[in-house]
């Protein structure tokens, strides 16, 4: 008995159909993977120009800087813009994608940084906002002190407790915001007084008198040895001030210390007759200390762009930032280098009076 074997040959079209299906499937997978890769968060921070705000102007119908209890002259013309930067990404609750990072890299007005250059690992947006808010409050206090000092208005400066580490000598004894009045019966005028008293005591308990919530308290703290053989109370200190009248700065959703110099100029403009700016458009940036020294800030390239975009013709820049200024000045903006509040005030006053400011110091 014979058996027939029938061999069926595959048709050419069948292989082509399978290859086509495989190619389409592979292409779809590749596209999906590429899209996924582009949308996955990347550890970078984008710095871009933020808004510029006229500190001698109004917001929501209210003056940003107001003075109560002292003769004042609210400016009516010109501008003294504080400048800002906008930071995106780098935080657990604020991330950017690869596409966002690429777009920023291709945008001339933006700068992109590795996240670790800007933020501590694991820090939250809430913590950053809290730190920036505290820095803004401190800059406003320093600006008020610097402005009053420049105008010869007397005020009281105190040292108070900013924070206390858990293992510090003062943990559980002193509290944040305690104003230090005396240490070892010596009036506290600066940090040197405290250091001298502790050095003489060589670790013996010391009497500390503080003002807490308006009430004086006498406490005893046993200093702990620190580096270099010094004895420490284990506290971080901050300057606090008692001013003879109220200066209020009403500004929301802006943080950090970099508006200090511009705030000080705005306060001085409020406390002196006439318009300091002479109706001209100024902007600037820089930290300020109570003695009027202007310090460096970040993001000055973006701040100059924001200032010019808001109509500023003149920009006050900290001398310490000159290396970041050169090569980044927008067309039509004159940058004036300043290291002190007096230099900044004199520059604005000169230009505001209608005189030529082309000879003023600049970044080179």
C-alpha positions as CSV (number, residue, x, y, z in Angstrom):
1,X,0.0,0.0,0.0
2,X,1.4,3.3,-1.0
3,X,1.1,6.5,0.9
4,X,1.3,9.9,-0.7
5,X,3.2,12.8,0.8
6,X,2.1,16.2,-0.2
7,X,4.6,19.1,0.5
8,X,3.1,22.6,0.6
9,X,5.6,25.3,-0.4
10,X,5.3,28.6,1.5
11,X,4.1,31.5,-0.7
12,X,6.5,34.5,-1.1
13,X,3.8,36.9,0.0
14,X,3.5,35.1,3.4
15,X,7.2,35.9,4.3
16,X,6.8,39.5,3.2
17,X,3.7,39.9,5.4
18,X,5.5,38.5,8.4
19,X,8.5,40.7,7.9
20,X,6.3,43.8,7.5
21,X,4.4,43.0,10.7
22,X,7.6,42.5,12.6
23,X,9.1,45.8,11.3
24,X,5.9,47.7,12.2
25,X,5.8,46.1,15.6
26,X,9.5,46.9,16.2
27,X,9.0,50.5,15.0
28,X,6.1,51.0,17.3
29,X,8.0,49.6,20.3
30,X,11.0,51.9,19.4
31,X,8.7,54.9,19.2
32,X,7.1,54.1,22.5
33,X,10.5,53.6,24.2
34,X,11.8,56.9,22.7
35,X,8.7,58.8,23.9
36,X,9.0,57.2,27.4
37,X,12.7,58.1,27.6
38,X,11.9,61.7,26.7
39,X,9.2,62.0,29.3
40,X,11.1,60.3,32.1
41,X,12.2,63.0,34.8
42,X,15.8,64.0,34.6
43,X,17.9,65.4,37.5
44,X,18.4,69.0,36.2
45,X,17.2,72.5,37.1
46,X,16.2,75.1,34.5
47,X,16.9,78.7,35.4
48,X,14.9,81.2,33.3
49,X,14.1,84.9,33.6
50,X,11.4,85.7,36.1
51,X,9.2,88.8,36.6
52,X,10.6,92.3,37.4
53,X,8.6,94.2,40.0
54,X,8.8,98.0,40.7
55,X,9.5,98.3,44.4
56,X,8.4,102.0,44.5
57,X,5.2,101.2,42.7
58,X,2.0,99.5,43.7
59,X,0.6,96.1,43.6
60,X,-3.2,95.4,43.8
61,X,-3.7,99.1,44.5
62,X,-1.3,99.2,47.5
63,X,2.2,100.6,47.7
64,X,4.8,97.8,48.0
65,X,6.9,99.9,50.4
66,X,5.0,101.9,53.1
67,X,6.2,103.9,56.1
68,X,4.3,104.6,59.2
69,X,5.2,106.9,62.1
70,X,7.7,109.0,60.2
71,X,7.5,111.7,57.5
72,X,7.6,110.0,54.1
73,X,7.3,110.9,50.5
74,X,5.9,108.0,48.4
75,X,7.5,108.2,44.9
76,X,5.3,109.0,42.0
77,X,7.5,108.4,39.0
78,X,10.2,106.1,37.7
79,X,11.0,102.5,38.8
80,X,13.4,100.6,40.9
81,X,12.7,97.0,39.8
82,X,13.7,94.0,41.8
83,X,14.5,91.1,39.5
84,X,13.9,87.4,39.8
85,X,14.6,84.1,38.3
86,X,12.3,81.1,37.8
87,X,13.6,77.7,38.8
88,X,12.0,74.5,37.4
89,X,12.9,70.9,38.3
90,X,15.4,69.3,40.6
91,X,13.0,68.6,43.4
92,X,10.9,65.5,44.3
93,X,7.7,67.5,43.7
94,X,9.0,69.5,40.8
95,X,10.7,67.6,38.0
96,X,11.4,68.2,34.3
97,X,11.6,65.7,31.4
98,X,14.4,65.2,28.9
99,X,12.4,67.2,26.4
100,X,12.1,70.1,28.9
101,X,15.9,70.0,29.5
102,X,16.6,69.9,25.8
103,X,14.3,72.8,25.2
104,X,16.0,74.8,27.9
105,X,19.5,73.9,26.5
106,X,18.4,75.3,23.1
107,X,16.8,78.5,24.7
108,X,19.5,81.3,24.9
109,X,17.8,83.0,27.9
110,X,17.7,79.8,30.0
111,X,20.5,78.0,31.9
112,X,20.4,74.3,32.9
113,X,22.3,72.9,35.9
114,X,22.6,69.5,37.5
115,X,20.2,69.4,40.4
116,X,22.9,68.8,43.0
117,X,24.4,72.2,42.2
118,X,21.2,73.9,43.3
119,X,19.5,71.7,45.9
120,X,20.5,69.4,48.7
121,X,19.5,65.7,48.0
122,X,15.9,64.9,49.0
123,X,14.9,68.5,49.9
124,X,11.2,69.3,49.3
125,X,9.6,72.3,47.6
126,X,8.0,73.2,50.9
127,X,11.4,73.3,52.6
128,X,12.9,75.4,49.8
129,X,9.9,77.8,50.0
130,X,10.3,78.1,53.7
131,X,14.1,78.9,53.4
132,X,13.5,81.4,50.7
133,X,10.7,83.1,52.7
134,X,13.0,83.4,55.7
135,X,15.8,84.8,53.5
136,X,13.4,87.4,52.1
137,X,12.3,88.5,55.5
138,X,16.0,88.8,56.6
139,X,16.8,90.9,53.5
140,X,13.9,93.3,54.2
141,X,15.1,93.8,57.8
142,X,18.7,94.3,56.5
143,X,17.5,96.7,53.8
144,X,15.6,98.8,56.4
145,X,18.7,98.9,58.7
146,X,21.0,99.8,55.8
147,X,18.6,102.6,54.5
148,X,18.3,104.1,58.0
149,X,22.0,103.9,58.6
150,X,22.7,105.7,55.3
151,X,20.2,108.4,56.2
152,X,21.6,108.8,59.8
153,X,18.5,107.5,61.5
154,X,19.3,105.8,64.8
155,X,18.0,102.3,65.6
156,X,18.8,99.5,67.9
157,X,20.6,96.3,66.8
158,X,20.4,93.1,68.9
159,X,21.8,89.6,68.6
160,X,19.1,86.9,68.9
161,X,19.0,83.1,68.6
162,X,18.3,81.9,65.1
163,X,18.5,78.1,65.9
164,X,19.8,75.6,68.4
165,X,21.3,72.2,67.3
166,X,19.9,69.3,69.4
167,X,23.3,68.5,70.8
168,X,24.2,72.1,71.5
169,X,25.0,73.4,75.0
170,X,21.8,75.6,75.0
171,X,19.4,72.9,73.8
172,X,16.3,72.9,76.0
173,X,17.5,76.2,77.7
174,X,17.5,78.9,75.1
175,X,14.9,79.2,72.4
176,X,14.8,80.6,68.8
177,X,14.1,84.4,68.8
178,X,15.5,84.9,72.3
179,X,17.2,88.3,72.3
180,X,20.6,88.1,74.1
181,X,20.9,90.9,76.6
182,X,23.9,89.9,78.7
183,X,26.3,87.0,78.9
184,X,28.3,86.6,82.1
185,X,27.0,90.1,83.2
186,X,28.5,91.6,80.0
187,X,26.2,93.5,77.7
188,X,26.0,91.7,74.3
189,X,26.9,94.2,71.6
190,X,28.4,91.7,69.2
191,X,29.7,88.2,68.9
192,X,33.1,89.1,70.2
193,X,31.6,89.9,73.7
194,X,30.2,86.4,73.9
195,X,33.4,84.7,72.7
196,X,35.5,86.7,75.3
197,X,33.3,85.8,78.2
198,X,33.3,82.1,77.3
199,X,37.0,82.0,76.8
200,X,37.6,83.6,80.2
201,X,35.2,81.1,81.9
202,X,37.0,78.1,80.4
203,X,33.8,76.0,80.3
204,X,32.3,77.1,83.6
205,X,28.5,77.6,83.6
206,X,27.6,81.2,82.5
207,X,24.6,83.3,83.3
208,X,22.7,84.4,80.2
209,X,20.0,87.1,80.3
210,X,17.5,87.1,77.4
211,X,14.4,88.8,76.4
212,X,11.7,86.3,75.4
213,X,8.3,87.4,74.2
214,X,8.9,90.8,75.9
215,X,9.9,89.3,79.2
216,X,13.5,89.2,80.6
217,X,14.7,85.7,81.8
218,X,17.9,84.8,83.5
219,X,19.2,81.3,82.5
220,X,22.3,79.3,83.1
221,X,24.2,77.5,80.3
222,X,27.3,75.3,80.5
223,X,29.4,75.9,77.4
224,X,30.8,72.9,75.4
225,X,34.2,72.8,73.9
226,X,34.5,73.3,70.2
227,X,37.1,73.3,67.5
228,X,40.4,75.1,68.3
229,X,39.9,75.0,72.0
230,X,37.0,77.5,72.0
231,X,33.9,77.1,74.2
232,X,30.5,77.4,72.6
233,X,26.9,78.1,73.7
234,X,25.8,76.0,70.8
235,X,23.5,78.5,69.1
236,X,23.2,80.1,65.7
237,X,22.9,83.9,65.9
238,X,21.1,86.5,63.8
239,X,20.8,90.3,63.9
240,X,17.5,91.7,64.9
241,X,16.5,95.3,65.0
242,X,14.3,97.7,66.9
243,X,13.4,100.6,64.5
244,X,12.0,103.9,65.6
245,X,9.2,103.6,63.1
246,X,7.6,101.0,60.9
247,X,8.7,100.2,57.3
248,X,6.5,97.6,55.7
249,X,7.2,95.7,52.5
250,X,4.2,93.9,51.0
251,X,5.2,91.4,48.4
252,X,4.0,87.8,48.0
253,X,5.4,84.8,46.2
254,X,8.9,86.2,46.0
255,X,11.7,84.6,48.1
256,X,15.4,84.8,48.7
257,X,17.8,87.6,49.8
258,X,18.8,89.1,46.4
259,X,16.3,92.1,46.5
260,X,18.0,93.6,49.5
261,X,19.8,96.4,47.8
262,X,16.8,97.5,45.7
263,X,14.6,97.4,48.8
264,X,17.0,99.7,50.6
265,X,17.0,102.2,47.7
266,X,13.2,102.1,47.6
267,X,13.1,102.8,51.4
268,X,15.5,105.7,51.0
269,X,13.3,107.1,48.2
270,X,10.3,106.9,50.4
271,X,12.1,108.7,53.3
272,X,13.5,111.6,51.2
273,X,11.6,114.3,49.2
274,X,11.2,114.0,45.4
275,X,11.6,111.1,43.1
276,X,15.1,109.6,43.4
277,X,14.9,108.1,39.9
278,X,13.8,111.3,38.1
279,X,11.2,109.3,36.3
280,X,13.7,106.9,34.8
281,X,13.6,103.1,34.7
282,X,16.1,101.3,36.9
283,X,16.4,97.7,37.9
284,X,19.0,95.7,39.9
285,X,19.9,92.9,42.2
286,X,22.2,92.2,45.2
287,X,22.1,91.3,48.8
288,X,22.5,93.9,51.5
289,X,23.9,93.8,55.0
290,X,23.0,96.3,57.8
291,X,26.1,98.4,56.9
292,X,25.1,98.8,53.3
293,X,27.5,96.3,51.7
294,X,26.2,94.8,48.5
295,X,26.7,91.1,47.9
296,X,26.7,88.6,45.0
297,X,23.6,86.7,43.9
298,X,22.7,84.0,41.4
299,X,21.1,84.1,38.0
300,X,22.2,87.6,37.0
301,X,22.1,86.9,33.3
302,X,18.4,85.9,33.5
303,X,17.7,88.9,35.8
304,X,19.2,91.4,33.2
305,X,17.0,89.9,30.5
306,X,13.9,90.2,32.8
307,X,14.8,93.7,33.6
308,X,15.2,94.8,30.0
309,X,12.0,93.0,29.1
310,X,10.2,95.1,31.7
311,X,11.5,98.3,30.3
312,X,14.6,99.0,32.4
313,X,17.3,101.2,30.9
314,X,19.8,101.0,33.8
315,X,20.8,97.9,35.9
316,X,22.6,98.0,39.2
317,X,24.8,94.9,39.5
318,X,27.0,93.7,42.4
319,X,30.7,94.0,41.7
320,X,31.2,90.4,42.8
321,X,29.0,89.3,39.9
322,X,30.9,91.1,37.1
323,X,32.3,87.9,35.7
324,X,28.7,86.7,35.1
325,X,27.6,90.0,33.7
326,X,30.2,90.4,30.9
327,X,28.9,88.9,27.7
328,X,25.3,88.6,28.8
329,X,24.1,92.3,28.8
330,X,21.0,92.8,26.7
331,X,21.0,95.4,24.0
332,X,20.1,98.9,25.3
333,X,20.8,98.1,29.0
334,X,23.5,100.1,30.9
335,X,24.9,98.0,33.7
336,X,26.4,99.9,36.7
337,X,28.8,98.1,39.0
338,X,28.1,98.8,42.7
339,X,29.6,97.4,45.9
340,X,27.8,99.5,48.5
341,X,24.4,101.1,48.9
342,X,26.0,104.5,48.8
343,X,27.4,103.8,45.3
344,X,24.0,102.5,44.2
345,X,22.2,105.6,45.6
346,X,24.7,108.0,44.1
347,X,24.4,106.4,40.7
348,X,20.6,106.5,40.7
349,X,20.6,110.1,42.0
350,X,23.1,111.2,39.3
351,X,21.1,109.7,36.4
352,X,17.8,110.7,38.0
353,X,18.9,114.3,38.2
354,X,19.4,114.3,34.4
355,X,23.2,114.1,34.4
356,X,25.3,111.9,32.2
357,X,25.9,108.5,33.8
358,X,28.2,107.1,31.1
359,X,31.3,107.5,33.3
360,X,29.9,105.4,36.1
361,X,31.7,102.1,37.0
362,X,30.7,99.1,34.9
363,X,31.7,95.5,34.6
364,X,34.7,94.8,32.3
